Amino acid sequence: YPQLEPFLGGREADADMAELLQALESQRVLTGSFVTKAYACTHCMCAYLNFLEVCPDCGSADLTVDDMVHHFRCGHVAPLSDFSKDEFMVCPKCDRDMRHIGVDYDKPSLVYDCNECNHRFPDPEITTNCYRCRRTTPPELQIQRTIKSYRVSSFGENAATHGLDDLFVSILQEKVKVFEYPVLKDLIAAEAHRMARYEVSKSTLLILNFHGIEQIYLELGNRARELFEDLTGVFRSILRESDFLSARNESLFLALLMETSATQAERASERLREAIDALLKTNLSNPPTLETAILPLTEGMDVDGVVAELMAQWEDGESADVP
């Protein structure tokens, strides 16, 4: 990939470049198309390998190859050189002329002679020699790499313009106050302490996760902004001015619903889910799924731990079950 070499230190960064391209493809920033496969040196990742046939006894590559000849009439089998006599082929066993392949004889296989140790054998060993590090390695121990051509995906184009995680959040920030995650954790701790002290009201934490949000970029490309603006309108219409919203990233959101019981939060969550699902299904053939969890605030709540446990459950395909 010569166009990328100046950014990664030249050809010495072959391994880093391959890993980077694979990582960007796994994140759907790039789309890769199969071109071919190639072997690379397991020691230095160089693709310049010399494949050699060598003697299985001494390892020498100084070999002579000959056809094995089978004479039909007498059944004698020997190297082609044993049948040559002037410009004709004569069987050394029965002394008969052999004129027509397929009629008088055939060539069923090859035979190799090592010029180093004089060993004769039917099948040589195959080995590879790297032109860069000069190491000799069996081909099955070398690294087989898939070579692809890459182009920037629609998701990648949006990431280049707005950043990987900022487009949806930045649009939300324009219409809805979005608090930094550490600030929201402080608000949660303060509210939980207030509830425990006065015991007169309840507040609830609502967690929302868009599973597969990159599908919006993949299907809509530059029109993803329009859908994010519509999603922002849903958030704005259901969340109240007294609620506090924060984003861990573009797909995971936390909302502190003030003076809201778990039952009331369930109704708000259901309204959000119905509106968002309808919007996504209308615009996308393969829409993201919205996963939600409702948690009553408790003093000393470990928000980071709760979020990590929820994400692990959702990644395993389980329903939310966090105390």
Secondary structure per residue as TSV (DSSP state, phi and psi in degrees):
chain	resnum	aa	ss	phi	psi
A	1	Y	-	360.0	75.6
A	2	P	T	-61.2	-29.2
A	3	Q	T	-68.1	-23.4
A	4	L	T	-93.8	-16.4
A	5	E	G	-56.0	-41.8
A	6	P	G	-61.3	-24.5
A	7	F	G	-84.6	-15.3
A	8	L	T	-123.1	20.0
A	9	G	T	87.1	17.2
A	10	G	G	85.3	-164.9
A	11	R	G	-67.0	-19.0
A	12	E	G	-67.8	-12.7
A	13	A	G	-102.6	28.9
A	14	D	H	-54.8	-46.6
A	15	A	H	-64.7	-44.1
A	16	D	H	-62.6	-38.6
A	17	M	H	-65.5	-43.6
A	18	A	H	-62.1	-44.0
A	19	E	H	-64.6	-39.7
A	20	L	H	-64.4	-45.6
A	21	L	H	-63.5	-40.2
A	22	Q	H	-64.3	-40.6
A	23	A	H	-64.8	-43.2
A	24	L	H	-66.8	-34.1
A	25	E	H	-69.2	-41.1
A	26	S	H	-62.6	-29.3
A	27	Q	T	-88.2	2.2
A	28	R	T	65.5	20.8
A	29	V	S	-75.8	-34.3
A	30	L	E	-117.5	153.4
A	31	T	E	-115.2	123.2
A	32	G	E	-103.2	141.6
A	33	S	E	-121.4	132.5
A	34	F	E	-61.7	134.2
A	35	V	E	-115.0	-56.2
A	36	T	E	-165.3	-177.5
A	37	K	E	-122.4	150.5
A	38	A	E	-149.8	153.5
A	39	Y	E	-92.5	144.5
A	40	A	E	-129.6	150.2
A	41	C	-	-63.7	129.6
A	42	T	T	-69.3	-16.4
A	43	H	T	-92.2	-39.7
A	44	C	T	-130.0	1.9
A	45	M	-	67.3	12.4
A	46	C	-	-70.8	139.8
A	47	A	-	-91.2	-2.4
A	48	Y	-	-90.5	92.2
A	49	L	E	-117.6	138.6
A	50	N	E	-102.6	118.1
A	51	F	E	-89.8	127.0
A	52	L	E	-125.6	143.0
A	53	E	E	-93.9	126.9
A	54	V	E	-129.4	160.6
A	55	C	-	-68.6	130.5
A	56	P	T	-68.8	-15.6
A	57	D	T	-90.0	-52.0
A	58	C	T	-111.3	-9.9
A	59	G	-	81.5	5.9
A	60	S	-	-74.5	145.6
A	61	A	-	-95.5	2.2
A	62	D	-	-82.7	84.1
A	63	L	E	-119.7	150.7
A	64	T	E	-117.1	131.8
A	65	V	E	-112.3	142.9
A	66	D	E	-142.7	154.0
A	67	D	E	-77.0	142.0
A	68	M	E	-87.2	135.6
A	69	V	E	-115.8	134.5
A	70	H	E	-115.4	114.9
A	71	H	E	-85.0	121.2
A	72	F	T	-65.0	-42.0
A	73	R	T	-63.9	-47.1
A	74	C	T	-108.8	-6.5
A	75	G	-	79.7	7.9
A	76	H	-	-71.3	137.4
A	77	V	E	-125.2	127.0
A	78	A	E	-162.0	168.2
A	79	P	E	-62.6	152.5
A	80	L	G	-55.7	-36.0
A	81	S	G	-61.9	-25.1
A	82	D	G	-75.0	-16.8
A	83	F	T	-98.2	-7.4
A	84	S	E	-80.4	135.0
A	85	K	E	-147.9	105.7
A	86	D	T	56.9	-128.0
A	87	E	T	-95.8	4.3
A	88	F	E	-109.9	167.2
A	89	M	E	-107.6	124.5
A	90	V	E	-129.1	132.4
A	91	C	-	-69.8	125.5
A	92	P	T	-72.6	-12.0
A	93	K	T	-91.3	-48.1
A	94	C	T	-109.6	-3.3
A	95	D	-	63.8	26.6
A	96	R	-	-96.2	148.6
A	97	D	E	-70.2	146.3
A	98	M	E	-126.8	109.9
A	99	R	-	-107.4	-36.0
A	100	H	-	-125.0	120.1
A	101	I	B	-69.2	137.3
A	102	G	T	90.8	-19.3
A	103	V	T	-109.3	-52.1
A	104	D	T	-95.0	-29.1
A	105	Y	E	-159.1	168.6
A	106	D	E	-139.0	174.0
A	107	K	E	-121.3	88.5
A	108	P	E	-74.3	-20.9
A	109	S	E	-165.0	-175.2
A	110	L	E	-113.9	159.2
A	111	V	E	-134.8	139.9
A	112	Y	E	-112.8	141.3
A	113	D	E	-121.0	129.3
A	114	C	E	-86.1	122.8
A	115	N	T	-78.5	-7.0
A	116	E	T	-90.7	-46.4
A	117	C	T	-120.7	1.9
A	118	N	-	66.5	18.1
A	119	H	-	-77.9	137.3
A	120	R	E	-108.9	136.0
A	121	F	E	-155.6	155.3
A	122	P	S	-85.0	-30.0
A	123	D	S	-131.8	121.3
A	124	P	-	-79.3	162.9
A	125	E	E	-85.0	148.9
A	126	I	E	-107.3	132.7
A	127	T	E	-138.5	167.7
A	128	T	E	-126.4	143.8
A	129	N	E	-122.7	126.1
A	130	C	E	-83.5	130.9
A	131	Y	T	-73.4	-19.9
A	132	R	T	-87.3	-57.8
A	133	C	T	-96.8	-6.1
A	134	R	-	68.9	13.5
A	135	R	-	-86.4	145.3
A	136	T	E	-103.7	128.7
A	137	T	E	-143.7	140.4
A	138	P	-	-59.7	142.2
A	139	P	G	-60.8	-31.1
A	140	E	G	-68.8	-14.7
A	141	L	G	-96.0	-6.2
A	142	Q	S	-78.8	166.5
A	143	I	E	-93.8	123.7
A	144	Q	E	-91.8	119.7
A	145	R	E	-110.5	141.3
A	146	T	E	-90.7	123.1
A	147	I	E	-95.5	126.3
A	148	K	E	-125.1	157.5
A	149	S	E	-98.6	143.7
A	150	Y	E	-121.8	147.1
A	151	R	E	-137.5	156.0
A	152	V	E	-75.4	129.8
A	153	S	-	-79.6	171.6
A	154	S	H	-61.5	-38.1
A	155	F	H	-62.4	-40.3
A	156	G	H	-65.7	-38.5
A	157	E	H	-62.1	-42.2
A	158	N	H	-67.5	-37.1
A	159	A	H	-64.8	-37.3
A	160	A	H	-66.7	-32.7
A	161	T	H	-83.8	-42.8
A	162	H	H	-116.6	-6.5
A	163	G	-	92.9	157.5
A	164	L	T	-64.6	-35.3
A	165	D	T	-118.0	5.2
A	166	D	T	-105.8	-14.5
A	167	L	H	-64.1	-57.3
A	168	F	H	-60.9	-45.3
A	169	V	H	-63.3	-40.8
A	170	S	H	-66.1	-36.0
A	171	I	H	-69.0	-41.3
A	172	L	H	-58.5	-42.8
A	173	Q	H	-61.3	-27.8
A	174	E	H	-68.9	-31.3
A	175	K	H	-112.9	-27.7
A	176	V	S	-129.8	138.5
A	177	K	-	-68.4	120.8
A	178	V	E	-113.6	118.4
A	179	F	E	-88.2	148.9
A	180	E	-	-61.4	146.8
A	181	Y	H	-58.7	-44.8
A	182	P	H	-61.1	-34.2
A	183	V	H	-65.8	-43.1
A	184	L	H	-62.1	-39.7
A	185	K	H	-61.3	-38.3
A	186	D	H	-65.7	-40.9
A	187	L	H	-64.0	-40.3
A	188	I	H	-63.1	-44.0
A	189	A	H	-63.7	-42.0
A	190	A	H	-66.7	-42.8
A	191	E	H	-66.9	-40.5
A	192	A	H	-62.7	-38.9
A	193	H	H	-67.1	-41.2
A	194	R	H	-62.1	-44.1
A	195	M	H	-61.4	-43.6
A	196	A	H	-66.0	-32.5
A	197	R	H	-76.7	-45.2
A	198	Y	H	-96.9	-24.9
A	199	E	-	52.7	40.9
A	200	V	S	-119.9	-9.6
A	201	S	-	-152.1	171.1
A	202	K	-	-133.3	144.5
A	203	S	-	-129.1	161.2
A	204	T	E	-137.1	147.5
A	205	L	E	-103.3	123.9
A	206	L	E	-108.1	126.0
A	207	I	E	-116.1	129.8
A	208	L	E	-125.1	136.2
A	209	N	E	-132.9	122.6
A	210	F	E	-87.6	103.3
A	211	H	E	-84.3	117.0
A	212	G	T	86.7	33.3
A	213	I	T	-65.3	-20.8
A	214	E	H	-63.3	-18.7
A	215	Q	H	-61.2	-28.0
A	216	I	H	-62.6	-43.8
A	217	Y	H	-67.3	-41.9
A	218	L	H	-65.2	-38.5
A	219	E	H	-87.7	-36.0
A	220	L	H	-101.4	-20.8
A	221	G	G	60.1	-126.7
A	222	N	G	-67.5	-16.2
A	223	R	G	-82.5	2.1
A	224	A	H	-59.1	-34.5
A	225	R	H	-57.4	-40.5
A	226	E	H	-61.7	-42.8
A	227	L	H	-68.5	-38.6
A	228	F	H	-64.1	-35.0
A	229	E	H	-65.7	-38.3
A	230	D	H	-67.1	-39.7
A	231	L	H	-63.6	-38.3
A	232	T	H	-60.6	-39.2
A	233	G	H	-61.8	-35.7
A	234	V	H	-65.3	-47.5
A	235	F	H	-56.9	-45.4
A	236	R	H	-65.8	-35.7
A	237	S	H	-75.1	-24.9
A	238	I	H	-102.8	-38.5
A	239	L	S	-76.1	144.8
A	240	R	-	-93.8	166.4
A	241	E	T	-61.8	-27.4
A	242	S	T	-84.0	-7.0
A	243	D	-	-86.3	154.5
A	244	F	E	-118.8	124.4
A	245	L	E	-112.5	139.7
A	246	S	E	-140.2	156.2
A	247	A	E	-123.9	125.0
A	248	R	S	-76.4	-36.8
A	249	N	S	-158.7	-166.0
A	250	E	S	-72.8	-14.0
A	251	S	S	-114.1	-15.4
A	252	L	E	-116.0	121.6
A	253	F	E	-127.1	146.6
A	254	L	E	-125.2	133.4
A	255	A	E	-126.1	123.7
A	256	L	E	-89.8	109.4
A	257	L	E	-94.4	104.9
A	258	M	T	-74.5	142.0
A	259	E	T	51.2	45.3
A	260	T	-	-132.6	123.2
A	261	S	-	-76.8	170.0
A	262	A	H	-61.9	-37.2
A	263	T	H	-65.8	-44.4
A	264	Q	H	-65.6	-38.8
A	265	A	H	-65.3	-33.5
A	266	E	H	-64.0	-39.6
A	267	R	H	-66.5	-41.8
A	268	A	H	-64.6	-40.3
A	269	S	H	-63.3	-40.6
A	270	E	H	-65.9	-39.8
A	271	R	H	-64.1	-42.9
A	272	L	H	-60.0	-48.0
A	273	R	H	-61.4	-46.2
A	274	E	H	-63.1	-43.1
A	275	A	H	-68.8	-42.1
A	276	I	H	-69.8	-43.4
A	277	D	H	-60.2	-43.5
A	278	A	H	-62.6	-40.5
A	279	L	H	-66.9	-43.9
A	280	L	H	-68.2	-43.0
A	281	K	H	-69.0	-27.9
A	282	T	H	-71.1	-32.7
A	283	N	H	-102.7	-16.3
A	284	L	-	-129.0	143.0
A	285	S	S	-79.6	-26.8
A	286	N	S	-132.3	74.4
A	287	P	-	-73.6	154.8
A	288	P	-	-63.0	157.6
A	289	T	E	-102.3	143.9
A	290	L	E	-101.4	120.5
A	291	E	E	-107.8	134.8
A	292	T	E	-131.4	154.9
A	293	A	E	-145.3	142.6
A	294	I	E	-120.4	126.4
A	295	L	E	-131.7	120.1
A	296	P	E	-63.5	140.0
A	297	L	-	-69.3	138.3
A	298	T	-	-132.5	146.2
A	299	E	T	-64.1	134.2
A	300	G	T	80.6	13.4
A	301	M	-	-59.3	130.5
A	302	D	-	-89.7	92.0
A	303	V	H	-62.9	-43.3
A	304	D	H	-60.0	-44.0
A	305	G	H	-64.7	-41.1
A	306	V	H	-61.5	-46.4
A	307	V	H	-63.2	-43.4
A	308	A	H	-62.4	-41.3
A	309	E	H	-66.8	-41.0
A	310	L	H	-62.1	-47.0
A	311	M	H	-61.6	-38.9
A	312	A	H	-63.7	-41.8
A	313	Q	H	-64.7	-43.5
A	314	W	H	-66.9	-37.9
A	315	E	H	-65.7	-30.2
A	316	D	T	-84.4	0.6
A	317	G	T	80.0	17.6
A	318	E	-	-94.0	157.1
A	319	S	-	-78.3	156.1
A	320	A	-	-65.2	131.5
A	321	D	-	-148.3	70.0
A	322	V	-	-113.8	126.8
A	323	P	-	-66.7	360.0
